[in-house]
C-alpha cells in the first residue's frame, strides 16, 4: 500500500508528466552523478546547466548561468494564499487559494514532459532536533537538486522521519518555460504547500529556503509558539573562552554573511558561525530562548566578497569537500577558467565572459557579473563553523540585533529600553534597497525585522506574536539596533565596517554581561564614547559624534514614515506599538 508521500508524488507526476522519476538519497555518489547530468545532459537556454571550473584553484566548483530574466527573487509574483485575505497582510500579495490552484494547475500541466522529476526528501534542522521539520520538494531542475543537497540535510533520514505520516511540507517546482509572464511562487500555509513555476533562481526555486523556512515556517511558528526569522546566528568568544550567542536580522545584501563569518581585529575575540540567513527561535525547557539554523549551506551574494571583506567565505568557497560549490551568474575568466565578480581583490582579467556568457567589454558600462550573482556552498566547509552547529537543542540566545542600510538618521548602534521597545524598533526598521530583489535600487523601504518579503501571514499579527514571545521568556534577550552604513555630508562612510564591526559586537556583549554602562537618548541607549574598543582605528571625535548623532528633523521625518507604514494595518496593529511610537515622539519633542 502506498504511503501518503508516495501517493502525493504520483499525483503530481500525473499532472506534470515527467519522462522519469528519480528519488534522491543525498549520497556523495549521487551528487557526482547529478553534476554529470548537469554537465552533459540537461540544458538551460541551450547551454549545459553546469560549466566545470578550474578544479585545481576552485575544487569541486561549477558555474551556472540562469535565464536573463530569472536573476532574483520576484516579489511581485510571490503570493501568500490564505483563505482570508486579511490573514495574508497588506504587505503580501494575495490570491484566493482555489483560484491560485486552478491557475497553477493549468500552468503546470505537462510541464515536465521530456524531463526528469527529482524527488528531494530533506530535513530542515538536525534530524534529532525537536525543532526540525521533514519536507519533500519535487523539481525538474538538476541545478535545484544539487543546490538543495548543499543547503539541506537531504536523504533517507527525512523519509524515515515522514514514514506513513501526512505531516511533511510539500514543495512542487518546475522551471516551466521560464516565461516571466508564466512565473509564480505560491504559498498555501494551511496546507504546508509551496508551488513554484517558471523560475530556476534560488530564492524562487529552492523551496526549503525562504519559501518554507520563513514564509510557511513563520505561520507554523505563529500557531505553535516559536519564531522563524531572517537572521544570522553567531557565537562571540571572549578571551576567557566564554561564548555569547547572538542572532541578527539584516535585509538581503546588507552584510549578513560578512558578519556571520567575521575575522576579529580584537585580540582574544573570535566569531563562531552557525548560520548567515535563517534562524528558528524556540523557548527551551529552561525558559531561555534557543535557536537553530535549519539550513546546511550558504546562498550568498558574490559581488563584494573578497579576501579583504570576507576571507573566511573565500576559504569556504575554495575548500572543495564532497559537497560541490556552485556559482550562479558570475563572470568567467577565460584565461584561467575561474569565476570572477566585481569587488574581488584581483585585477580585472583581460578576457572575461559576462554573466550571460558573452565577451565582456569594460567600456560597455555594464557589470561583468550580475549584481545579484550568487554562490551556493556547504556550511561544513566553513573554517569558523561552531562546534555547536549540529547540537539538536540549538544554542541559547543572549542578544537580538536588528539593522539596515541607512545613509542618515540611525546611529551606529543603540540598545532598546526593554523588549516591547525593541519590538517597536524592529517593527519600524527600514533599509535602502539592494539588487537581491527586483525593484528600484536605493529606495528606502520599511522592512520589519528584515521579514517584509518573507512573513507568511499578517505582519500586525506577527508583531503581536513577537510581543507575546517576550512575555513568555522570564529573562528575554536584550535587543539592539545597528547601522554600518551611515555617511557624512560628502557621501563617505563614517564607519569602516566589515571586520571592524567586531568592535560594535564587543560592546553588545559587554552590555549583555553588564560590564559597561550606556547613555540614555530619546531613541535608546548608546555607548559612552570611552567604552567601545577603538584602538587602531583612525576615527576622530568628530566622526564619532556624527556616527551617534540624533537629528530631530530627520527623526521627525522618520516618525511620519513609520506612521504611514503602521496605518496600513488598521486596528489589527498592536496598541503597544502605537504607545512606543507616541513615547518616542514625546522624547524627541516632535509633532507627528
N, C-alpha and C positions, 0 to 999 in steps of 0.2 A: 504494500500500500504506500502511495506517495506521501511524503511529508508536506506540510503547508509550504515550505520553501520550494520544494520540487514542483508543486502544483503552480506556484506563482511564476517560477521560471518558465514552465511550459506554456502558461497563459500568455506571458509576454512574448515568447517565441512565436506563438500563433499570430500575434499582432505584427511583430517586426519582420518575421520570415527570414531569419539568417540562414546561410548555407550550412553553417556548422555551429555547434555549441561547445565551448571549452570551459571546464571548471578549473579555475586556478587553485594551486595548492600552496603557493608562496615560496616554493623551494628555490635554491640557488640555480639548480639545473634548469628550472622553468624560466628563470629570469634571463639566462643566456639565450634560451630558445625564443623568448618574446623579442629580445633585441634583434636576433637574426631575422625574425619575421619583419620587423620594422626597417631593417637594412635592405632586405632583398625582395619582400613580397608586398606588404601594404604600402600604398602611396597616398599622398595628400597634395593637391594642386599639381599632380603629375610627377611629383618627386617622391623618392623614398621617405618614409616617416622619420628615419634617423640617418644622420651622417656621422660616421666614426671619426672622432677627433684624434689628435696626436696622443697615442696611448702611453708614450714614454713621459711626456710632460703633463698629461692630464689622464691618469689611469682610469680606465672603465668609464670614460666620458663620451657623450654623444650630443650632437646638435639637432634640434628640431625646429623647423620653420612652420608657423601656423598660417592659415589663410590671412591675407592682408586686412580683411575686415574683422578679424577674430583675435584681438590682441589684448583684451582687458575685460574686466567684469562689465556686463551690460546691465547696469542697474535699472534702466528704463524698460528692460524686457524681463525683469525678475519680479515674480509675483508671489504673494503670500495668500493662499486661498482658504480662508476661514469661511464657514457658512454665513457668519455675521460680519458685515463689512466693518463695523466699529471695532471688532476684535482685532482686525488687521492693522489698525492705526492709520492716521493721516500721513504718516511718514513712509508707508509701504504702498506699493502698487497692489491692487486687489482685483480679483476676478471670482465670480461665483464658482465654487468647485465643480458643479455639474457642467456649466458652460466651458470651464477650463479643460475638463477631461474630454468633452466632445471635440474641442478644437485640437487638443494634443493627440487624440486617437486618430483623427484624420491626417495630421502631420506625420504620425509615426507609422501608419500602415505600410508595411513592406519596406521600411527604411533601412533594414539590414540585409536586403537581398544582395547576394554576391559577397557578403562579408561574414566574419566570424563574430558570434556573440560570446564575449568573455564574461564568465560568472565570477565575480570577485567577492568572496566571503572575507570579512575583515572585522577586527576589533578596534574600537576607539577607546583607548586606555588599556592598561595591562590586563590580560585575561583573568588574573587572580584578584583584581580590584573590584570592590563592591560598587565602585562608581563607573565601571566600564560598560560599554554598550556594544552589542553584536549587530552587525549590519551586512547587507549584501548589495552590491552595485552590479548592474548589467550594462555593458558598453560594447560598442563595435570599434573602439579605438585602441590599438596596441599601445599608443602613447599614454593613454589613460591607465591601461592595465599596468604598465611599468611604473608610472608615477604613483599609482595607489599602493603598489608594493613597497615603494620607498617611504610613502607618507603614513602608512598604517601598518598594523600587525595583521597581515593578510595570510589566510591559510586555514588549516584544519581545526585549529583551536576555536575559530569563530563558528565553524559548522557544529562542533561538539557543544558549544555554548547554546546554539539555537536548537539543535536536536529536533524534536517533534513540535516545538513551540511555534506560536504565531508571533511571538514577541521579538521581532527584529526590524531594523529600519531598512526600508526598501528604497532603492535608487535605480531608475531607468534612464539611461543616457544613450543618445546616438548623435553622431556628428551630422546626420542627415545630409543635406546637400550644401551646407554651410552658407545658405542664403540668409542674410541679415533680416529679411522680411519673414522668414520662417524659423526664427530663433527665439526660444522661450526657455526660461528656467522657472519652473513652477513648484511651489511647496504646498503640501497638504498636511498641516501639523496634526490634525485629528487622526490621520491615518499613518503617521510616521513615514510619509512618502515624499520623495523628490523626483521630479520628472523633467528631464532636460533634453532639448532637441536643438540641433543647428549650430552648436559651438563645440570646439575642441580645446578652448582656452581653460587653463587650470581652475580658475575661480568659478567657471560655469560648468566644468566637466568632471572635476574631482569632487564627487558629491559628498565624500566624507568630510571635506574641508569646511568652507563657510556654510554650505547648504545644510549639512547635518549638524556639524559641531557647534554652529552658532544659531542658525535660524530655527531648525527643528529642536535642537537641544535647549535653546532658551525657553521655548514653550514647555518642554518637559520639565525643566528646572522650575519654572513658574508654578507648575502644579505639584511638583514633588519636593519643593523646598530647597533648591540649590540654584546656582548661577552658572551660566555658560557665557564666557566673556572673551572679548578680543584683546587678549593680554599676553605679554611675555611673563615668564617665570624665571627668576634668578635667585641664587643664594649668594650672599655677600659675606665672605670670610674675613674676619679681622685678625690682627697679629697674634691674638690669643687662641686662634683656631675656632672661635665661636662663629657660627653661620646664622645669619638673619635672612629669612626668605621673604621675597618681595614680589608682588605682581604689578604690572604697569600696562595701562591702556593708552595707546597712541594710534592715531589713524594710519592707514597704509602709507608706506614710503616716508614716514616721519622718524625713522631711526630706530625702530623696534629691534631689528636684527642686530644692528651695531651695538645697541645697549645690552642685548642678551648675551653677546659674546665679547664683551669689553675686556681689554687688557688694562689693568690698573696702573696708573703712574705713581700711585702712593705706595711706598714700601710696606710690605706686610699685609696688604689687602688684595683679595682675589675674588673674581666673579665666577661662580659656577652656573653653567647653563642648564636649564630644564625645559625651556621652550621659548619660541620667538613670536608666537602668534595667537594661540588659543589656550585658555585656562578654564577648567571646570572647578568650581568652588563649592565645597560641601562643608557643613558643620560636622565635625568629628564627634566621637563618643565622649570626649573630654570637654566639649563645648567650644573648642577653638575652631577657627576657620582653616580648612585644609584645601590644597589644590593639587590637581594632576594635569598633565599635558596629555590630551587624548591622542595626539599625533606622534609620529616617529621620524619626522623629516622637516626640512626647511624648504619652503617655496618662496624664495626671496627675490628681491629686485637686484638685478646685476649692475646696471649703471650706478657708478659711485662706489661700488665695492672694490676695495684695493688693499694692498699690503699696509697702506697708511691708515685707511679708515676702518678696516676690519680684518686684521691679519689672521685672526682665528677662523674667520669664514674662508679666507683664501686657503688656509691649511686644510680645512674641511673639504673644500672642493677638489683638492689635489690628493686626498687620502686614498681613494680608489680601492675600497674594500669590495666584498662580494655584492654590495649594492651598487648599481650603476649611478652615475651622475648625469643629469640631463640639463642642457642649456636650451632655452627657447627664445628665438628671435634676437640672439646676439649677432654681431658681425663675425666674419670668419677671416682670419689671417691666411691668405693663400700661400705665403712662403713657408709658414711653419705648421699649417693646419691646426691652429689654436683658436679658441673663442676669443673675441675682443669686444670691449664696450667702452663707452666714454667714462672717464673717471678712473681708469686703470693707471697704474704708476708708469707703465712703459710708454715710450714714444709711439705716436700713431704709426702703424705699419704702412709700408709703401703700397702694398697690394691687398686691398680688402674687398670682400663681398659684403654688401649690406645685409640687413636682417631679412630681406626678401630674396637674397641670393643674386643680386645684381652687382656688377662692378661699381665701387663707391668712388665718387668724385668729391674730394674735400671742399671744392669750391661751390658745391651744389647748395650749401646751406642746410642740408638735411643731416640728421644723425645717422651714423653707420649702424649702430644698434638701436632697436626700438627703445624709447624711454621707459617702457614697462617690460623690457626683456627680463627673463627670469632664469633662475636655476632651481632644480629640484634635487635635493641631496639628503642622504640619511643622517639623522642626528647622531647615530652611533659613530660617525666619523669625526665628530666634533672633539677637539683636544681638551675643551673645558667642560665636557659633559659631566654633570653632577653624578656622584655615586648613588644618589637617591632617585635618579630618573625612573628606575623600574620598581620603586617602592610602591606596592599596591595601595598603601594607605595615603600616599601623597606626602606633601610637606606642609608644615604649619605656616600660615601667612601672618607676618608681623606688620606689614605696611602695604598700602594700596596707593599706586601713583597714577594720576591722570595727566595727560599732556597733549599739546597740539603744536602746530606750526603757526606762530604768531609773530609778525614783524614789530608789533607795538603792544601796548596795554598790559600784557601778562608778564609778571616778574619771572626771574629765573627759577625760583622755587618758593612755594609757600605751603603751609600746613593748615588744614581746616581746623576750626574750633572744636568740632565734635563730628560724630557720624552723620547726623542729619545735615549739617552744614557741608560736609564732604560730599554727600549725595547731591546736594544742590550744585556744588561746583562741577561735579561730573555730569549732571543732567544739563547744565548750561554751557558746557565747553564747546569751543569752536576751533576750526583749523582751516588754513589755506589749502585748497585742493591741490592734488598731485596727479600724475598720469596713471595711477593704479586703477582708476575707473574712467569711463567715458563721460566726461563733462568738461566744461571750461576749466583750465588750469589757473590757479592763483586766486580763485574766488573764495571769500570767507563763507563757510557754511557751518551751522551748528551740527555737531556730531557727538551727541551724548554718549559718554563712556566709550567713544570710538565705535559705537554699535549702530549708528544710524542705518547703514545698509544691511545690517545683519540681525536685527531684533525680529523675531518671528511672531510678534504679537504687538498689541497696542503699547506704545512706549510710556504712556501715562501709567498703565498697569505695571510695566517694567520698573518705573521709578518707585511705585508703591512697594513692589517686591523687594527692591533694594532697602528701602526704609525698614520693612518688616524683618529682613535678614539681620540687620543691625540690632534689632530688639531681641533677637533670639541668641545673640552671642554675648555672653557675660562681659568679656573684655574685647570688644571689636578692634581690629587693626586700625592704626592711625591712617588718615587719608591725606595725601599730598598732591600738589599740582606742580608740573614743571613746564618750562618753555626754553628750549635751547636756541631758539631762532630769532630772538629779539635783535633789532637792528638800530644803528644810530641814524642821525639825520642825513648821513651820506649814503645810507643803504648798506653799510658794512655790519657784519655780525658782531655783536658785543661779546659773545661767549665763544670760545674755540670749539666746543662740542667734542664729539667722538669720545676718545678715552678720557678726556678731561671731565666728562660728565660723572666720573667716579667721585669727584670732589663733592658733587651735589648728593650722590648716593651715600657718601660717608656721613654728611650732615643729617640725612634722613635716618640712618642707622643710629647715630648719636642721639637723635630726638627720641627714637623708639626706646632706647636704653636709658633715657633720662640723663644723659651726660652733659647736655648743653641746654641753655635757656633760649628763648626766642623773643622777638619784638612783636608786639601786637599792632596790627594795622587794620584799617577798615575791611580789607578783603581776607585777612587771615594772619597767620604767624609766619614771619620771615626771619632769616638768620641775623644774629648780631654779626657785624662785619668782621669781627675778630675770630669768629668760630669756624667758618669753612676753611679747609686746608687749601691755601692758595699759593704755597711756596713753589717757586719755579715758574709761575705764570706771570706773563707780562700784562697785568691788568691794573690800571690806575684806579685811584679812588673815585675819579670822575666816572669811569666806566662802570664801576661797582654801583655807584649811585643810580646810573641810568638803567642798569640791569634790574634794579629793585624799585624803580620809580613808579609811583601810583598817581597817574594824572587824572584829575577829576573829570575833565571834559571827555577824555577817552572812555572812562568808566560810565559816564552818563550815556554815551552812545552805545556802549556795551549793554547796559541795562535796557535801553529801548529795544535793541535787537533781541535780547533774551525774552522780554515781554511778548514781542511779536511771535517768537518761536513757541513759547508756552501757551499763548492764546489759542493755538490751533487744536489743543487737546480739550478745550472747554472745561466743563465741570469734572471731567474724569481726572484731571491733573490733581495730585495730592495737595491738600491745603498747606502742608508743611513746606512745600517748595515755594509757594507764594509768601509764606511767613519769612522764609530766608531771603527771598527777593526784596521784600519791604525792609527787612532789617539791614540788608546791605546798602540799600538806598539811603536809609537813615544814617548809617555810619559814615557814608560818603558825603552826606549833606547835599544830595542832588534831588531834583524833582523828576519823577518819571510818570 
